[in-house]
Amino acid sequence: MRGHHVPSPNPVILRGKPLPHPCQIHTADPWIFQNCRRPSLSPGLFHSDVFYLHGGGLGLPRQPFPVKSIRRNASSPPIPPRVSQPKPFHQLPAPAPVHDQVRSAIVACELCPRLRDYCTRIGEIRRRAYQDHEYWARPVPGFGDPNSRVLILGLAPGAHGSNRTGRPFTGDSSGNFMYPILHETGFASLPTAISRDDGQVLTGLYITAAARCAPPDNKPLPAELANCAPYLDRELEGLKHLRVIVALGRIGFEAYLNYLVRRKLITRKREYEFRHGAEYVLSGHVLLASYHPSNQNTQTGKLTKEMFRKIFKRAREIADDTTGRISR
């Protein structure tokens, strides 16, 4: 059968170099034809690079059949005598979960030289109490249950906390204040968090931050927060069952509002005031505001354990509401 062109969206690449033209193909099935023209939908391929498999009436590709023989010049590169059978869809390897992909991207991020230099330097100098510790000193990814209904959105890693341990709120005073309450309200398996391999498991809860690298003086620049924003977007989009966002501090609060603005779910932020215990229903989710559990707040009494406990009891109440309605 001499080469005919059959338009089809199902190219099978046989060889990266062009075969001589014209050539003849003898097939075991009439649905396979040699494409003797340059394919417009495959830039960079030549006239004989592609065999098109004509799809059936439902638009699905037919299974390819073996090519019996191909007549070509002696100088042509060798071609396998058979067209390889593609694996059925159910046998293809599953893509990596969304949060695994985001985690890898965060850890490899080098967008903010100021923050990367600072984190690396802190990891080299180290605090006296941690001289024998190996610091993480890289961007810190989120941590928790990918099927969570509650998200904690903090500020940034601590220089000698998350920047050392590689996990949010782990190994610092903020975590020491927060994890006992998370354990009490059923979100954390342990009341402590000291390292990435301490056995801590979160259920129904995911923890992330507006900035992924420890910033000098705990103050990330607006441009640095903007560089981190796409990671937050992808994490939020991957949390399909999310119902409650607990924003710790004004920067975490603003980070979530900025996400809603980027997604055109709200048009302005002025009407949403940050104050401890504030609760807003936004696009089917509840935003709960809390003071950040930093030493500055907890040691001065601005944030007490009872105040913090009420926030997570309320988050638990909303998350566990089986009616699907957001109660007040």
Buried (B, 14 or more C-beta within 10 A) or exposed (E): EEBEEBEBEBBBEBBEEBBBEEBEBEBEEEBBBBBBEBBEEEEEBBBBBBBBBBBEEEEEBBEBBBBEEBEBEEEBEEBEEEBEEBEEEEEEEEEEEBBEEBBEBBBEBEBBEBBBEBBBEBBEEBEEEBEEBEBBBBBBBBBBBBEBBBBBBBBBBBBBBBBBBBBBBBBBBBBBBBBBBBBBBBBBBBEBBBBEEBEBEBBBBBBBBBBBBBBBEBEBBEEBBEBBBBBBBBBBEBBEEBBBBBBBBBBBBBBBBBBBEEEEEBEEBEEBEBEBEBBBEBEEBBBBBBBBBBEEBBEEEEBEBEBBBBBBEBBBEBBEEEEEEBEE
